[in-house]
Structures are given as structure tokens and as C-alpha cells.
Amino acid sequence: MSEQDQEAAYGAGVGDQLRQAREAKGLTLDDVAAQTRIPIRHLRSIEDSRWEDLPAVTYTVGFARNYANAVGLDGAEIGRTLREQVGGVDRPSAVSPEIYAPSDPARAPSRAIVWIAALLLVALVAAYLIWRSQSQDGDAPAEQKVEQADTAPAPEAAPPATPQNVTGQQVTLVAVQPVWFRITDRADNNRRVVERILKPNDRYDVPLNVRAPLIRTSEPQNMRILINGQDSGLLSTERRQVRDQSLLAQDLVTRGTTAPATPPPAPGR
């Protein structure tokens, strides 16, 4: 638009000026909206001078200035004129401020880059959690990591009298607190018989057909031994790593473990 046309247009209101300039350039409201990123409803309100439908004056002036630049008018002059027309006072508005300056697509990361960054972050977090878990496990499997109760085992008393010969009698494991254990059969090439976690009061009967049962656990203080239903005390009175401890009844009787101060839990669950 020539300077003469601009000077003639400035005699009209801001909305009329912008409409006339747009039509003179052969542009539609969709074209202006695509170029300025201003919603069409705001562009239409500006052309119709419906200022009450627009956000606060500061944003309205910014919309008009960008609109003017897009259609070849002096944006700064249009902004000053509009501020004078609406009184230069910001109105309270419930409309949220919207971005009206054209964005630079080159600055925005592509969706693929965002997804790749998110996947890398997830992979790093997972690797850290796996490393931390393995560093705390030591030789024991993950199932061994069970929560310990705050209460300590009751003081141990002298064990009750047990038969001198208990060969072949049933050995039962009873959990005082959650405890992980593994049993293998040394007589059968260290075949794994069982590996599990017992919860408090859970019981496990060592199969009588296992000829040389060996137990492995890191919390023997959480496990009582019953021989033919008689309490033979804890597997150990202190927390330590137990490896290849025989579970044959006769070997358990001679291991020297003290008996519990309280009776074992009742059979069954």
C-alpha cells in the first residue's frame, strides 16, 4: 500500500483500516491468522471494533500491531492509534493471554527428538535402579530382600531335651520374621529342592526323601527348627550368612543352638 493509501486509511477506525489493507492485498482472515498465529475470532473482533471480546488492552494492541505488519501497514502507528481509541487502560479479562508473535519453527524441537530424549531418560533411570539393586544384593537373590520387623527376637533360653537318636525324623522350618532360604540335595549333585520366602508363622517340611539337605540363608535368626514337632531353637541366634548347613535331624540336634524363650507357633495356618 502506498503512503497516500495509508494516510487515507488512517482516517477510519483501526478495524476498518486493517480490513481495507487486508482486502487490498487480497488476503483472507485465514491467511492473516496463519501468518501471525492470532486466532481468527480475535482478528474478526479487531476488524469489527468489538474490543470487549478481546483480552486486556496490552494484548489487543499487540494483536493489532502484528496484524498491521502482516498487511503492510505501520504496526507501531496502528498500536498507538488503537491505544488512544480504547483509552489506554487495561480491562480485567477472563481470557487467557495467547501467543501472538509468530514462532520460529526452526527453534522448536521435533517430536522425534522429544521422544528420543524421553526414552533415553527412562533408560538411564532403569539402568541406575538395576545397578543399585545388584550392588545391594551381594550373593543372595532379589527375593532375599524382605522387610525386617523393628522388634528383635526374644532372648533365647536353654533348649528342651531332645532324643539322642533322631535320625530320619521330620525337620520343619518355621518363620519368625520374613526369611528367604534355599535347600539343595548334596547327595543328588546339589540339586535345588526349593527356594522361597516364608512369611511369619509359615512352615516348610523338609522332604524326607532328600538324603542330604543343605540350607542357605542370610537371616537364620528368623527361622526356628522343629524336629518331629519338637522345637529345637533357632537356626542361629544371630544374623549371618549360612551356607550349606545340614538339615538332617541328627546334625541339627548336635549343632548347639539354644532353644527359644517362647513356644513355637501352632501347626497349620
Buried (B, 14 or more C-beta within 10 A) or exposed (E): BEEEBBEEBBEEBBBBBBBBBBEEEEBEBEBBBBBBBBEEEBBBBBBEBEBEBBBBBEBBBBBBBBBBBBBBBBBEBBBBBBBEBBEEEBEEBEEEEEEBEBEEEEEEEEEEEEEEEEEEEEEEEEEEEEEEEEEEEEEBEEEBBBEEEEEEBEEBEEBEEBEEEBEEBBBBBBBBBBBBBBBBBBEEEEEEBBBEBBEEEBBBEBEEEBEBBBBBBBBBBBBBBBBBEBBBBBBBBEBEEBEEBBBBBBBBBEEEBBBBEEEBBEEEE
